[in-house]
Amino acid sequence: MKNSQLLLDLGPLIAFFATYRLTDNNIYIATAVIMVTTAIALLISWLQTRRIRPMPVVTLVLIVVFGGLTLYFKNPDFIKMKPTIIYLLFASALGGGALVGSWFLKTVFDGAFEMPDAVWAKLTWRWTGFFVFLAGLNEFIWRSFDESTWVNIKVFGFLPLTLLFAMANMPLMLKYMKQDETEEPK
């Protein structure tokens, strides 16, 4: 199930990139494809699990809004702004929650880690800062480079950066990972 969820999460991005390249860098066709494939991925995810995760819903709404604006006005700047908005929304949700003592990451990890609130706070602020960084980076790239460069960095830059950042935080989280009841404590 985890592998199929990963494919559902990455599938629309892969479809966007493939369509962009196969249509001689046509951002409008690629935008329509990511809109449709994101909706299909969310539907398949719901059919498999009978639950809807909030982040893919927010992503779908923003893709439909910004993709729709891109197609309607024939202006690719809207789809290029979408990652900035998503990253800032994630940063706002995490940071805003932290300011009132709510650790949304704790909910996302669904009990996989039992960590003290001080550790959830540290992790939350790290991710908040990282999402703000990604928003700024996206703005810099789409405003400073050509569209093809932005597409390449969107697909092959932001995802690896996010994975590297997640891996950099793993030592902190692994201290608190739940062990199988049959395993001896380390």
C-alpha positions in Angstrom: 0.0 0.0 0.0 2.8 2.4 0.8 4.4 2.0 -2.7 1.1 2.6 -4.4 0.6 5.7 -2.3 4.0 7.0 -3.3 3.1 6.4 -6.9 -0.2 8.3 -6.4 1.6 11.2 -4.8 4.4 11.4 -7.5 2.3 10.3 -10.5 0.8 13.7 -11.3 4.3 15.3 -11.1 5.8 12.7 -13.4 2.8 13.0 -15.8 3.4 16.8 -15.8 7.0 16.5 -16.6 6.6 13.8 -19.3 3.8 15.7 -20.9 5.8 18.9 -20.9 8.7 17.2 -22.6 6.6 15.1 -25.0 4.6 18.1 -26.2 7.7 20.1 -27.0 7.6 22.0 -23.7 3.9 23.0 -23.9 3.1 24.2 -20.4 -0.6 24.5 -21.1 -1.1 20.8 -22.0 1.2 19.8 -19.1 -0.9 21.9 -16.8 -4.1 20.3 -17.9 -2.6 16.9 -17.4 -1.4 17.6 -13.9 -4.9 18.9 -13.0 -6.6 15.8 -14.3 -4.0 13.3 -12.9 -4.0 14.9 -9.5 -7.8 14.6 -9.3 -7.6 10.9 -10.4 -4.8 10.2 -7.9 -6.9 11.6 -5.1 -9.9 9.6 -6.2 -7.8 6.4 -6.4 -6.3 7.1 -2.9 -9.8 7.5 -1.5 -11.1 4.3 -3.1 -8.1 2.4 -1.7 -8.2 3.8 1.9 -11.6 5.4 2.3 -9.9 8.4 3.8 -8.7 11.7 2.4 -5.5 13.2 3.6 -5.6 17.0 3.9 -2.4 17.9 2.0 -3.4 16.2 -1.3 -6.7 18.0 -1.1 -5.1 21.4 -0.6 -2.7 20.5 -3.4 -5.6 19.6 -5.7 -7.5 22.8 -5.0 -4.4 24.9 -5.7 -3.6 23.0 -8.8 -7.1 23.4 -10.1 -7.2 27.2 -9.2 -3.8 28.1 -10.5 -3.9 25.7 -13.4 -7.3 27.0 -14.3 -5.9 30.6 -14.2 -3.0 29.5 -16.3 -5.2 28.0 -19.0 -7.9 30.7 -18.9 -5.4 33.6 -19.2 -2.8 31.7 -21.2 -0.3 32.8 -18.6 2.1 30.2 -17.2 3.1 32.5 -14.3 0.1 31.2 -12.4 1.2 27.6 -12.4 4.7 28.6 -11.5 3.4 30.5 -8.4 1.5 27.4 -7.2 4.4 25.8 -5.4 5.2 29.0 -3.6 1.6 29.2 -2.3 1.6 25.6 -1.3 4.9 25.9 0.6 3.7 29.1 2.3 0.4 27.4 3.3 2.3 24.4 4.8 4.7 26.8 6.6 1.8 28.8 7.9 -0.2 25.8 9.1 2.9 24.3 10.9 4.1 27.6 12.3 0.6 28.9 13.2 -0.2 25.6 14.9 3.1 25.7 16.8 2.3 29.2 18.1 -0.8 27.8 19.8 0.8 24.6 20.9 -0.6 22.3 18.2 1.9 19.9 16.5 0.4 19.1 13.2 3.4 16.9 12.3 2.3 14.7 15.2 -1.0 14.1 13.4 0.7 13.5 10.1 2.9 10.8 11.6 -0.2 9.2 13.1 1.5 7.8 16.3 4.6 6.3 14.6 6.7 8.5 16.9 6.0 9.2 20.6 8.1 12.3 21.1 8.0 15.0 23.8 6.4 18.2 22.8 9.8 19.9 22.8 11.0 17.6 20.1 7.7 18.1 18.1 8.3 21.8 18.5 11.9 21.6 17.2 10.8 19.4 14.2 7.9 21.7 13.5 10.0 24.9 13.4 12.6 23.1 11.2 9.9 22.2 8.6 8.3 25.6 8.8 11.6 27.2 8.0 12.3 24.7 5.2 8.9 25.4 3.6 9.6 29.1 3.7 13.0 28.5 2.1 11.4 26.4 -0.7 8.8 29.1 -1.3 11.6 31.7 -1.7 13.6 29.4 -3.9 10.7 28.7 -6.2 10.0 32.4 -6.5 13.7 33.1 -7.3 13.9 30.3 -9.9 10.7 31.0 -11.9 11.4 34.7 -11.9 15.1 34.4 -12.8 15.3 31.5 -15.3 13.4 30.2 -18.3 10.4 28.0 -18.1 12.2 24.8 -19.0 14.7 25.3 -16.2 11.9 25.9 -13.7 10.2 22.7 -14.8 13.4 20.7 -14.4 14.1 22.2 -11.0 10.5 21.7 -9.9 10.7 18.0 -10.8 14.3 17.1 -10.1 15.3 19.8 -7.5 12.5 20.3 -5.0 11.7 16.6 -4.4 15.4 15.6 -3.7 15.8 18.7 -1.5 12.8 17.7 0.5 14.0 14.1 0.8 17.4 15.2 1.9 15.9 17.5 4.5 13.6 14.7 5.8 16.7 12.4 6.0 18.6 15.0 7.9 15.8 15.0 10.5 15.6 11.2 10.8 18.2 10.8 13.5 16.1 13.0 15.8 13.0 11.0 15.0 14.5 7.5 15.1 15.2 7.9 18.8 11.5 7.8 19.3 10.3 5.3 16.6 8.0 2.6 17.9 9.5 -0.8 18.0 7.8 -4.1 17.3 6.7 -5.6 20.6 8.8 -8.7 19.7 12.0 -6.7 19.3 14.3 -6.0 22.2 14.8 -2.3 23.0 18.0 -0.8 21.7 
